[in-house]
Amino acid sequence: MMKHDKNREKTPINTGDPLLKEAGEHEDALAAAQVAERRYQRIFENAVEGIYQTTPEGQFLTVNPALARMLGYGSPAELIENLNDISNQHP
């Protein structure tokens, strides 16, 4: 086991190091992406318009609460569970 030498001079961090700069930029970009995702989620959840995503085969991937209400369902999950082919089914 290595002992810590209290008298040893500490090496200063090289703030000009490109790797450290890149890591900081990555952290900033990640934080910005998380803020944008939360903002999008609030817009999606609180929109008065019906918003959805489907597969090319007509299966819902995501549905917002407004669309579920418009189609008479109690929740987005209930709509997704009951309508599994929007090209051939109508609410």
C-alpha positions as CSV (number, residue, x, y, z in Angstrom):
1,M,0.0,0.0,0.0
2,M,1.3,3.4,-1.0
3,K,1.5,6.1,1.7
4,H,0.4,9.6,1.0
5,D,3.3,12.1,1.2
6,K,1.9,15.4,2.7
7,N,5.0,17.2,1.8
8,R,4.9,16.3,-1.9
9,E,4.2,19.2,-4.2
10,K,0.9,18.9,-5.9
11,T,0.9,19.1,-9.7
12,P,-1.5,21.8,-10.9
13,I,-4.2,20.8,-13.3
14,N,-3.4,21.9,-16.8
15,T,-6.6,23.8,-17.7
16,G,-5.3,24.2,-21.3
17,D,-5.4,20.4,-21.7
18,P,-7.5,19.7,-24.8
19,L,-9.0,16.5,-23.2
20,L,-10.1,18.4,-20.2
21,K,-11.6,21.1,-22.4
22,E,-13.4,18.5,-24.5
23,A,-14.7,16.7,-21.3
24,G,-16.1,20.1,-20.1
25,E,-17.7,20.8,-23.4
26,H,-19.3,17.3,-23.4
27,E,-20.7,17.9,-19.9
28,D,-22.2,21.2,-21.0
29,A,-23.7,19.7,-24.1
30,L,-25.2,16.8,-22.1
31,A,-26.7,19.3,-19.6
32,A,-28.2,21.4,-22.4
33,A,-29.7,18.2,-24.0
34,Q,-31.3,17.2,-20.7
35,V,-32.8,20.7,-20.3
36,A,-34.2,20.6,-23.9
37,E,-35.6,17.1,-23.3
38,R,-37.4,18.2,-20.2
39,R,-38.8,21.2,-22.1
40,Y,-40.0,19.0,-24.9
41,Q,-41.6,16.6,-22.5
42,R,-43.5,19.4,-20.8
43,I,-44.7,20.7,-24.2
44,F,-45.8,17.2,-25.2
45,E,-47.6,16.5,-21.9
46,N,-49.4,19.8,-21.7
47,A,-50.3,20.5,-25.3
48,V,-54.0,21.0,-26.1
49,E,-53.4,19.4,-29.5
50,G,-53.2,15.7,-29.9
51,I,-49.6,14.6,-30.6
52,Y,-48.4,11.1,-31.4
53,Q,-45.7,9.0,-32.9
54,T,-46.4,5.8,-34.8
55,T,-44.4,3.1,-36.5
56,P,-44.7,2.7,-40.3
57,E,-47.1,-0.2,-39.6
58,G,-49.5,2.1,-37.8
59,Q,-48.8,1.2,-34.1
60,F,-48.6,4.1,-31.6
61,L,-45.3,4.6,-30.0
62,T,-46.2,7.7,-28.0
63,V,-49.4,9.6,-27.4
64,N,-49.9,12.7,-25.4
65,P,-52.8,13.1,-22.9
66,A,-54.7,15.5,-25.1
67,L,-55.0,12.9,-27.9
68,A,-56.1,10.2,-25.4
69,R,-58.8,12.5,-24.1
70,M,-59.9,13.5,-27.6
71,L,-60.4,9.8,-28.5
72,G,-62.2,9.0,-25.3
73,Y,-59.5,7.2,-23.4
74,G,-58.5,7.7,-19.8
75,S,-54.8,7.8,-20.5
76,P,-52.2,7.6,-23.2
77,A,-51.3,4.0,-22.1
78,E,-55.0,2.9,-22.5
79,L,-55.1,4.4,-26.0
80,I,-51.9,2.6,-27.0
81,E,-53.1,-0.6,-25.6
82,N,-56.5,-0.5,-27.4
83,L,-55.6,0.9,-30.7
84,N,-52.8,-1.1,-32.3
85,D,-53.3,-0.5,-36.0
86,I,-54.5,3.1,-36.7
87,S,-54.6,2.4,-40.4
88,N,-57.5,-0.1,-40.0
89,Q,-59.1,0.9,-36.6
90,H,-61.0,3.9,-35.7
91,P,-61.9,5.0,-32.2
